[in-house]
């Protein structure tokens, strides 16, 4: 599949799903009484999407890798916060399993894309000389 815009990137698509799930579960009354935690997990999940998009938009592999690394860190933050939400009884076992499975999938995809970009001879569209 050719990537022509950031919406074509599977990582961004999966992160969007994660963000939707996080927003839904964090709208419950349990999360609403802990608004700082609610806002933190929402921001971290959104950060995965946003950093993937921004890195792609920079047009160079080195910058994209940097932003993907930030996205990976945000993904791990959501993963850790999922345990906290479970430990505080904000979510049930099925929900944490879903979050852990999705964050694990996103982490693997980010790692694979970073490795691909590091090994690519093309350094990004902004370096194309038209030859």
Secondary structure, 3 states (H helix, E strand, C coil): CCCCCHHHCHHHHHHHHHHHHHHHHCCCHHHHCCHHHHHHHHHHHHHHHHHHHHHHHHCCHHHHHHHHHHHHHHHHHHHHHHHHHHHCCCCCHHHHHHHHHHHHHHHHHHHHHHHHHHHCCCCCHHHCCCC
